[in-house]
């Protein structure tokens, strides 16, 4: 069976026995249409299943009432953030569309810039960028909010968490348990969060009088495979660490599973702390001690801020930092 052709505004006009201009007035709720005609056209629109083109609608009204969320990939962090964004969009009159780069964050040209250029003005009224891979200036006339922003000096409004304090909390916990050889699996070097978590780790060590050992700091990139390789290197040496702070939960889970492959037990042989508190952190074995950042709230606050910017309302603040807390579970123990 051939595919059904798209219903057009002309089809609606023909079925309702009115002009295209009258259908347009009904769609845009403009004056000049009787109640009887309005009801008849509305009924035909529902009967035919007509949906106005976003592009055509934006050309007429200069608004699409659509917000785009651009993510590098659909993974646990972005999934939790999208839940908060979906909560925030309710009752605003906007719809939410998610665009994923499919994990292609290494694109030197910046996938976000290309997506924004394609979408802005005709498909979305504004966008939320999640962990942007390049330093963006945004686009004229299109509000953009960054979550977990880039290390550059972009003027974009931002939402993030207190990553520095979180890094300190994770490291201080391990120090309090008697650990001194504490390894770090770093995050993506292009993100402020990764830099701040490492700074928190270093500050906690220095405050405790423990020298920072560069050989214990390895790449994690917020990536399971990268973190697993680095963990294997760290744990295969003659003087392995007794504890590890991973800059996100995915890296921490990679560390736990890699340790098990090497015959090491967590937490008996290796204590591990993560960062994020994604749902997977509770489901892994053992349950992961981690730093909780309010990911869903970050998504909620980003969309709320963006809607205010689109509506040309003055926001209370344009750089929002939310608190972090340590959640102690079963992947850490006192050094014996």
N, C-alpha and C positions, 0 to 999 in steps of 0.2 A: 504494500500500500504506500503510495507516495506521501511524503510528509505534508502535514496540514500547513497551508500558507498562513502567514502572520496576519491577524486581523488589523486593519488600518482604521484611521479616523474617518476615512471616506466610507468604509463599510458601515460604521456606526451611523453616520449621517444618512446613508441610503436606507438602512433598516428603520430608522426613527423618522424618516421623511422630513428631515431638516437640513439646513446647510452645514458645511464643515465649520463655518465660523460659530454657529450656535453650539455645536459639540465642543468646540474649543472653550467657549464661555462657560459651559457646564463643567468641564474638566478643571478649569482654573477658578471656578466659583466667582465669576464676574457678574455684574449687573446686566439687565437687559433680556432676561429669559423668564418667561412666566413659570409659575409653580407647576402647572400641568405639563409644559414642555420639559422642564427640568426633570420631573419624575419619569417621563417617557424615555428621555435620553439615558438617564441613569439606569433604568430597567434594561435597555438594549445593551448598554455597556456590560452589565452583569451577565446578561444572556449570552453575549458573544465572547465574553472573557477578554475584553479589550484591556491592554496595558499600555499606557503611554510610554514612548521611548524616552529613556533618561536623557539621551543626547538632545532630542527635540525639546523635551521639557526644559532642560537647562538653557537652551538657546532662547526660549520664550521668556523664562522667568529669572534667568541667571542664578538659579538654585536647583539642585538635584535632591536635596534632603537626604543625601547619602554620605556617610563617613567611611573612609577607607582605613583599614589597619594593615600595615605592611610588616610582615614578619619574615625573618630569614628562613625559618622552617617551622613546621607544626611539631613542636616537641613539648615536654612537660611544662617548661616555664611559660612559653607563649600560650599554651592551652589554658593554664590557670589565669593568665592575664586576660585572655579573651572572655572568660567567664565574668570577670569584673566589668569588662567593657560592655558585655551584653546586659548586665544589670543596670548600668548607667544609662543606656540608650532608651530604656523603657520610659514612655511618657514624654519624650522630647520631640516627637514628630520626625525624627531621623531614622534611617535604616543603616545597618552595619554590613559592610562587605569586607572580607578578608582576602588579602593578596599575599601569596607565599612565593619566595624565591627558590624554594625547593632545596635549601641548604647551600646555594651558590654565593656564600658570603665572601669568597676570595676574589670576586670579580673586581679588578682594579678600577674599572670605570664607575662602579657603584650602581648596583641594581636598583637601589631606592630612587636615585635621581631619574633614571629612565622611567620607572613606574609612575613617579609623581608627575613627570612631564606628560605622560600619556593620559593620566587620569584627571589631573586638576582642571577645574573649570567646566568640564563637560560631563564627567562621570562621578566626581565626588566634590563636596564643598570644603573638605578638609581631610587631614590624614594624621594618624598616629604611627610613628616609626618606632619599631621595637628593636633594640640593640643595633642601631644603624652602623654599617660597615665603613662609611666615609663621613667626613665632616661636611654637613650640608648647610646651606644658607636658607633653604626653603624656596618657595616660588612666590612671585608677586601675586597678591590677591588670594592666595590659598593658605589658610592657617595650617600649621604643622606643629605637632607636639612630639617630642622624643622621649621614649621610656628607656632607661638604662643607656644614657647618651654616650656618644663618641668622645674620645679624648681631646678633640680639637676645641676651638673657641667659637663654635657656632652660636649664633644669637637665639636659636630656637628655644621656646619654652620647654621645660623638662620635668619629668617625674622619675625619681629614683628612691633608693633607700639609703640608710646610713651605713654604707659599705665599710667605711673605715672602722667604725665602732664594732661592726659585725666581725671583721677580721681580728680585732683585739679580743672580743669575747671568746671566739673559737680558740685562739692561741692561749689566752689566759686560763681557760678551762683545762687544757692539756698540761700547762705548767703547774697548775694547782694539783694535778694528779701525779706530779713528780717527774714528768717527762722533760728531757732536755734536748734530745736529738729529735726535733720536730720538723718533718719535711713539709714542703708546700707544693701543691699542684696548682699552678697559676691559672688565671682565666685568659680570655682573649685580650691580647695586649693593646688592641685598638679601642677598648672600652674603659671608661672611667671606673666602673665598678671593679674591674680586675686590678687596676692600679691601686685603688683605695683599699681593697681587701689585702693586697700584699703589704701596703704601708701599715695597716693595722697589725698584721703578723709581725713585721719587723719591729714596730714600736713596742709590742708586748714583750718580745724577746729582750730588747734593750732594757726595758723597764725592770725586767727580772734579773738583769745582769748576765744574760745568756748571749754569747756572741752569735751573730748571724752567720751561718755556714752556707756559703753560696752553692756548695755541692749538693745541698738538700733542697734547693729550689729548682723545680723542673716544670716544663711546659705541661699545661693541662688543656688550655684553649677552650674550656667549657665543653669538651668533646670526649665521648666515652673512649674511643680508640686511642686518641693521643694520650689521655690520662692512663690508660691501661699499659701502654708502652713505657711511659715514664715510671709508673709504679714498679713494673718488672725490673727496670734498671736499678731503681733505688733499693729494692728488696733483694736483689741478687748479689749485691756487693758484700764485702767482708764486715763492714761496720754499718749495718742497716739502721734506719731510724726506728724508734720505738713508737712513734706517733706520726700522724699525718693530718694536715689541714688541707682539704680540697676546696677550691674556690667555688665549686657548685656541687649539688647533690649527684648529678650524673657522673662527675669525676670521682666523687667519693664512693659511689656504688661500683664503679670500675675498679677502684683501689681494693675494695673488699673482695670482689670476685677474683681479681688477679692474685691477691694474697692467698686465697683459698687454693687456687691452682698451683701455687708454690708450696703448699703444705703448711701455710701459716694461718693461725686462728685469730679472728677479730672478736673480742678485744684482748684475748690472752697474750698474743704475740705482737699485736699492732693495734693501737687505738686510732680511730678515724673520725674526723668531724667534717661535715659538709656545710653547704650554704644554700638556702632557698626554702627548705621545708616543703618540697613538692610531695604529692601523695605517695610517690614511689619510695620516699625515704622511710615511711612507716612499714611498707610491705617487704622491704629487703631483709635479709637475714645476716647478722642481727639488725634490728631496727636502728636506724641511723641517728646518732647525735648530730644536730645541725643548727645552724643559725637561721632563724625564721625571718624572712622579709615578707611583708604583706603584699604578695603578688597580685591577688585579686583586687585589693584596694588600689594598687598602682594602676591597674587597668581602668578601674572605676574613676579615679581622679583624673587620669589622662583624658578620658572621653568627656567628663564634666568640664574640664578646662577648655577642651577643643570646642565644645558646643558654645560656650560663652564667647570664645574668640570669633567663631563663625557668625554669631548673632551680634557682634560688635559691642558686647558687654564688657565692662572693665573687670578682669579677674582679680580675686583677692591677692593672688600671688602667681608668678609665672615660673618659679623654680621650686618644686615641691620635693622635700626629702622626708621620707617616712622612717619610723624607728625600726630597729632590729632587736631580736631577743634570742637567747640561747635556749634550745630545746634539748634536754638531756635524755637520751634513751639508752641503748645497750651496746653501742659500738665503741665506748670508751671505758677505761677502768684505771685504777691507780697502778702505777708502775711498781712491780714487786721486786 
